[in-house]
Amino acid sequence: MDHSMANRPAFALPTADKAIDQGVTRPWLPAALVTLGTLSSLFGISWDVQWHIDVGPDTFFTLPHLVLYAGSAIAGLTSLAVVLMTTARQRAGRLIDPLVGGRHVRVLGGAFAAPVGYLVSGTGAAMFLLTGLWDMWWHTLYGFDATLSSPPHVSLFLSITVTMAGSVIVYGAAREQRWGRIGMIIAMPVMVAFSMITLAPVKDLPGVVNPQTIGSAFLSLMLLITAAACLRRPGGALAIGLVLAAMQGVLWVYSPWAAHVYAGFVGLPLRDYVEPVPAFPSKLPMFLVLAAASVELVLWRARSRRWPMRWAPLAAGALGGAVVAVCAPLQDLVMTGHGGFDMPPLVATTIGSAAFGVLAGFLGWRFGTMMRGTTATPNTAASTTRPLIEGI
């Protein structure tokens, strides 16, 4: 640890007898604004994907892009405001409540003190806006954009995912508060939904298995188990599955409606072969609630039978991954009216999803445990002043 950093006058550690200053009067407000930004990005990308499918290529300056970029701007500016307020209170020698975004870290040699959750969300937003300049240059160079898998788009998707991860960390730090638990149940489905679009580049990989289904099982189960490990409350994963199902229903109606209304407003015709199934919502795992229920069942059995918790998340991930794979053909049948259970690919994909589900359980439980560590122990008030990471 860099002890010389702690001796700097601007960051003198306050004494334990000072009252904790939360840094913001309503700690749920910046968290809600970041979530509002991620929701705006989610609705913007769903709208943009539907526009590409139903109308065609677009330029950089379109209304779906505006909604998408506005979401990252809201999240980024909110994160910056929290970082500046935390820095000001740290310089004033006040104790900072770790429930506001988690314990703080020192950034740029101690120039700023940033709650870890807002540092992550702000970094993702900054990456997104910088990558947006790359996307604008790409449009200027090549004109219309006809694919979602272009390098700028992939970078944009990954940077938004970082912002969403920061939002989840913020709520994880406040998991003992009602608003923290509610926020987690909203923020995690947003991240699950958005993570599905990052799988677009793998859909055409050759092989007997369905790589998109395996990727969907891995990402969704990892995030479900991360939330379960962080909250440590029965029903958390199931609630996330139900909220995701509700979001899927809303996006199912919203995406084609927004694309068609906007096309009419700007005077562009729809394609002759418009599909009745919305593009982005149809990629979300429709039956994830069943996988979430299987995760809850395994964790409940582990607690009631006192099984070692190091094995329970692995079993929950394997079972949940298999459920996602088995339900994938059923989802295609429900949405499109065709398809079926081709057994050799289904068996291979189920085995692959279960194997990646084990990895998802391993990583998810550890990520959730790490998120619990972003909140300082309440044994002493002075402990909340120590930064989580020194000298970034």
C-alpha positions in Angstrom: 0.0 0.0 0.0 1.2 3.5 -0.9 1.4 5.1 2.6 2.7 8.3 1.2 -0.6 8.7 -0.7 -2.5 8.5 2.6 -0.4 11.4 4.1 -1.3 13.8 1.4 -3.3 16.8 2.9 -6.0 16.6 0.2 -6.9 13.1 1.3 -6.3 13.2 5.0 -8.1 10.3 6.7 -10.9 11.5 9.0 -11.1 10.2 12.5 -13.5 7.5 13.5 -15.7 9.7 15.6 -16.9 11.7 12.6 -20.3 10.9 11.2 -20.6 9.2 7.9 -21.5 11.5 5.0 -23.3 9.6 2.3 -22.1 12.1 -0.3 -25.6 12.4 -1.8 -28.9 13.2 0.0 -30.7 10.4 -1.8 -28.2 7.6 -2.7 -30.9 5.8 -4.8 -31.2 8.8 -7.2 -27.9 8.5 -9.1 -28.3 4.7 -9.2 -31.8 5.2 -10.7 -30.4 7.7 -13.3 -27.7 5.2 -14.4 -30.3 2.5 -14.7 -32.5 5.0 -16.7 -29.5 5.5 -19.0 -29.0 1.7 -19.5 -32.7 1.3 -20.2 -32.5 4.0 -22.8 -29.6 2.2 -24.4 -31.5 -1.1 -24.4 -34.6 0.4 -26.0 -32.4 2.3 -28.5 -30.5 -0.8 -29.6 -33.7 -2.8 -30.0 -35.2 0.0 -32.1 -32.0 0.3 -34.2 -31.8 -3.5 -34.8 -35.5 -3.5 -35.9 -34.8 -0.5 -38.2 -32.0 -2.4 -39.9 -34.3 -5.4 -40.5 -37.5 -3.6 -41.5 -36.2 -0.5 -43.3 -32.6 -1.0 -44.2 -29.2 0.6 -43.8 -28.9 3.8 -41.9 -26.6 6.8 -41.4 -25.1 7.9 -38.1 -27.6 10.7 -37.4 -30.9 8.8 -36.7 -33.3 8.9 -33.9 -32.6 5.3 -32.7 -28.9 6.3 -32.5 -29.9 9.4 -30.5 -31.8 7.3 -27.9 -28.9 4.9 -27.7 -26.2 7.6 -27.2 -28.4 9.6 -24.8 -28.5 6.6 -22.5 -24.7 6.4 -22.2 -24.6 10.2 -21.8 -27.1 10.0 -18.9 -25.1 7.2 -17.2 -21.8 8.9 -17.8 -22.7 12.3 -16.5 -24.4 10.8 -13.5 -21.3 8.7 -12.7 -19.1 11.8 -13.2 -21.2 13.8 -10.8 -21.0 11.1 -8.1 -17.2 10.9 -8.5 -16.8 14.6 -8.2 -19.0 14.7 -5.1 -17.2 11.8 -3.5 -13.8 13.5 -4.2 -15.0 16.8 -2.7 -16.1 15.1 0.5 -13.0 13.1 0.7 -10.9 16.2 0.4 -13.0 17.8 3.1 -12.0 15.0 5.5 -15.5 13.5 5.7 -16.3 9.8 5.9 -17.9 8.3 2.7 -20.7 5.8 2.9 -19.7 2.7 0.9 -23.4 2.0 0.2 -23.1 4.8 -2.4 -21.6 2.8 -5.3 -19.3 0.7 -3.0 -16.0 1.5 -1.5 -14.0 4.3 -3.2 -10.8 3.9 -5.2 -8.2 6.5 -5.9 -7.9 7.4 -9.5 -5.1 9.2 -11.4 -2.6 9.2 -8.6 -5.2 10.3 -6.0 -6.6 13.2 -7.9 -10.1 11.7 -7.7 -11.9 9.4 -5.3 -14.4 7.2 -7.1 -17.0 4.7 -5.8 -16.1 1.5 -7.6 -19.5 1.0 -9.1 -19.7 4.5 -10.6 -16.1 4.3 -11.7 -17.0 1.2 -13.8 -20.3 2.7 -15.2 -18.6 6.0 -16.0 -15.7 4.3 -17.7 -18.0 2.3 -19.8 -20.0 5.4 -20.8 -16.7 7.2 -21.7 -15.6 4.2 -23.8 -19.0 4.3 -25.6 -18.9 7.9 -26.5 -15.3 7.6 -27.7 -16.2 4.6 -29.8 -19.2 6.6 -31.1 -16.7 8.9 -32.8 -15.2 5.8 -34.4 -18.7 4.8 -35.6 -19.3 8.2 -37.0 -16.0 8.1 -38.9 -16.9 4.6 -40.1 -20.2 6.0 -41.5 -18.4 8.9 -43.1 -15.9 6.5 -44.7 -18.3 3.8 -45.9 -21.7 5.5 -45.9 -24.7 3.4 -45.0 -24.2 0.8 -42.3 -25.8 -2.5 -43.2 -24.5 -4.9 -40.5 -24.5 -5.0 -36.7 -21.2 -6.9 -36.6 -19.0 -4.0 -37.8 -15.9 -3.3 -35.6 -17.4 0.0 -34.2 -20.7 -1.7 -33.3 -19.0 -4.6 -31.5 -17.0 -2.0 -29.5 -20.1 0.0 -28.7 -21.9 -3.1 -27.5 -19.0 -4.1 -25.2 -18.7 -0.6 -23.7 -22.4 -0.4 -23.0 -22.1 -3.8 -21.2 -19.4 -2.3 -19.0 -21.7 0.5 -18.1 -24.4 -2.0 -17.2 -21.9 -3.9 -15.1 -21.2 -0.7 -13.1 -25.0 -0.3 -12.5 -25.2 -3.8 -11.1 -22.2 -3.2 -8.8 -23.9 0.0 -7.5 -27.0 -2.0 -6.5 -24.9 -4.8 -5.2 -23.2 -2.4 -2.7 -26.7 -1.4 -1.5 -28.1 -4.9 -1.4 -29.2 -4.6 2.3 -31.4 -1.7 1.3 -34.8 -2.2 -0.3 -33.9 0.1 -3.2 -30.7 -1.8 -3.8 -32.5 -5.1 -4.1 -35.2 -3.7 -6.3 -32.5 -2.0 -8.5 -30.6 -5.3 -8.8 -33.7 -7.1 -10.0 -34.1 -4.4 -12.7 -30.5 -3.8 -13.7 -29.5 -7.4 -14.0 -32.2 -8.3 -16.6 -31.1 -5.2 -18.6 -27.6 -6.6 -18.7 -28.8 -10.1 -19.6 -30.9 -8.7 -22.4 -28.1 -6.6 -23.8 -25.5 -9.3 -23.6 -27.4 -11.4 -26.1 -26.5 -8.9 -28.9 -22.8 -9.5 -28.3 -23.4 -13.1 -29.5 -24.3 -12.0 -33.1 -20.7 -12.6 -34.4 -20.7 -16.3 -33.4 -24.1 -17.3 -35.0 -22.5 -18.4 -38.3 -19.7 -20.6 -36.8 -19.6 -24.1 -38.3 -20.3 -27.2 -36.3 -23.0 -29.5 -35.1 -23.8 -27.4 -32.0 -25.6 -24.1 -31.9 -23.0 -21.6 -30.6 -25.5 -18.8 -30.1 -27.6 -21.1 -27.8 -24.5 -22.1 -25.8 -23.4 -18.5 -25.5 -26.9 -17.5 -24.4 -26.9 -20.2 -21.8 -23.4 -19.2 -20.5 -24.0 -15.4 -20.3 -27.5 -15.6 -18.8 -26.7 -18.3 -16.2 -23.5 -16.5 -15.2 -25.4 -13.3 -14.6 -28.3 -15.0 -12.8 -25.9 -16.8 -10.4 -23.9 -13.6 -9.9 -27.1 -11.9 -8.7 -28.0 -14.9 -6.5 -24.5 -14.9 -4.9 -24.7 -11.2 -4.3 -28.2 -11.0 -2.9 -28.1 -14.4 -1.0 -31.9 -14.2 -0.8 -34.3 -16.9 -2.0 -36.2 -15.9 -5.1 -33.7 -13.4 -6.4 -32.8 -15.3 -9.6 -36.5 -16.2 -10.2 -37.4 -12.5 -9.9 -34.8 -11.6 -12.5 -36.1 -14.2 -14.9 -39.7 -12.8 -14.5 -38.5 -9.2 -15.1 -36.6 -10.3 -18.2 -39.7 -11.9 -19.5 -41.7 -8.7 -18.9 -38.9 -6.7 -20.7 -39.1 -9.1 -23.6 -42.8 -8.6 -23.9 -42.5 -4.8 -23.9 -39.7 -4.8 -26.5 -41.7 -7.2 -28.6 -44.4 -4.5 -29.0 -42.2 -1.4 -28.9 -39.4 -2.3 -31.4 -41.5 -2.8 -34.6 -43.9 0.0 -33.6 -41.0 2.5 -33.1 -39.3 1.5 -36.4 -42.5 1.7 -38.5 -43.6 5.0 -37.0 -40.2 6.6 -37.5 -40.0 5.3 -41.1 -43.3 6.9 -41.8 -42.2 10.1 -40.2 -39.0 10.4 -42.3 -40.8 9.1 -45.5 -39.0 5.8 -46.0 -40.8 2.7 -47.1 -40.6 -0.7 -45.3 -39.1 -3.7 -46.9 -41.4 -6.0 -48.8 -40.4 -9.0 -46.7 -40.9 -7.6 -43.2 -40.9 -10.4 -40.7 -43.7 -10.5 -38.1 -41.3 -11.5 -35.4 -39.2 -8.6 -33.8 -35.5 -9.1 -34.3 -34.0 -8.2 -31.0 -36.6 -9.5 -28.5 -36.7 -12.8 -30.3 -33.0 -13.4 -29.5 -33.7 -13.2 -25.7 -34.1 -16.5 -24.0 -37.9 -16.8 -23.7 -37.8 -19.6 -21.2 -35.1 -18.2 -19.0 -37.5 -18.1 -16.1 -37.5 -21.9 -16.1 -33.7 -21.9 -15.9 -33.9 -19.4 -13.1 -36.3 -21.6 -11.3 -33.9 -24.5 -11.6 -31.1 -22.4 -10.2 -33.3 -21.5 -7.2 -34.2 -25.2 -6.7 -30.5 -26.3 -6.7 -29.5 -23.5 -4.3 -32.4 -24.2 -2.0 -31.6 -27.9 -1.8 -27.9 -27.0 -1.1 -28.9 -24.8 1.8 -31.5 -27.1 3.2 -29.2 -30.2 3.0 -26.1 -28.2 3.9 -24.2 -29.1 0.7 -20.9 -27.5 0.1 -21.6 -24.2 -1.6 -18.6 -24.5 -3.8 -20.4 -27.3 -5.7 -24.0 -26.0 -5.6 -23.4 -23.1 -8.1 -21.7 -25.5 -10.5 -24.7 -27.8 -10.4 -27.1 -24.9 -10.7 -25.3 -23.6 -13.8 -25.2 -27.1 -15.4 -28.9 -27.7 -14.9 -29.9 -24.1 -16.0 -27.7 -24.3 -19.1 -29.3 -27.6 -20.1 -32.8 -26.0 -19.6 -31.9 -23.1 -21.9 -30.6 -25.4 -24.6 -33.6 -27.8 -24.5 -36.1 -24.8 -24.6 -34.3 -23.1 -27.5 -36.0 -25.2 -30.3 -39.3 -24.7 -28.5 -38.8 -20.9 -28.6 -38.2 -21.1 -32.3 -41.3 -23.2 -32.8 -43.4 -20.7 -30.7 -42.1 -17.6 -32.5 -41.8 -18.7 -36.1 -44.2 -21.7 -36.3 -41.6 -23.9 -37.8 -38.5 -25.7 -36.6 -38.3 -28.8 -34.5 -36.2 -31.0 -32.2 -33.4 -32.3 -34.4 -31.9 -34.7 -31.9 -28.2 -34.9 -32.7 -27.7 -31.1 -32.7 -30.0 -30.7 -29.7 -28.1 -33.3 -27.7 -24.7 -31.8 -28.6 -25.9 -28.3 -27.8 -27.4 -29.4 -24.5 -24.2 -31.0 -23.5 -22.2 -28.0 -24.5 -24.6 -25.6 -22.7 -24.4 -27.7 -19.5 -20.6 -27.7 -19.7 -20.5 -23.9 -20.1 -23.2 -23.7 -17.4 -20.7 -25.2 -15.0 -18.2 -22.5 -15.9 -21.0 -19.9 -15.6 -21.8 -21.1 -12.1 -18.1 -21.0 -11.1 -17.6 -17.5 -12.4 -21.0 -16.2 -11.4 -20.7 -17.2 -7.7 -17.3 -15.6 -7.5 -18.3 -12.4 -9.2 -21.3 -12.2 -6.8 -19.0 -12.8 -3.8 -16.6 -10.1 -5.1 -19.6 -7.6 -5.4 -20.4 -8.3 -1.8 -16.8 -7.2 -1.0 -17.3 -3.8 -2.5 -19.1 -2.7 0.7 -16.9 -2.2 3.7 -17.6 -4.0 6.9 -19.6 -1.9 9.4 -17.4 -2.8 12.4 -15.7 0.6 12.6 -16.6 3.9 10.9 -13.0 4.5 10.1 -12.9 1.4 7.9 -15.1 3.1 5.4 -12.5 5.7 4.6 -9.8 3.2 3.4 -9.8 2.9 -0.4 -10.4 -0.4 -2.0 -7.5 0.0 -4.4 -4.6 2.3 -4.0 -2.6 4.2 -6.6 -4.7 3.6 -9.8 
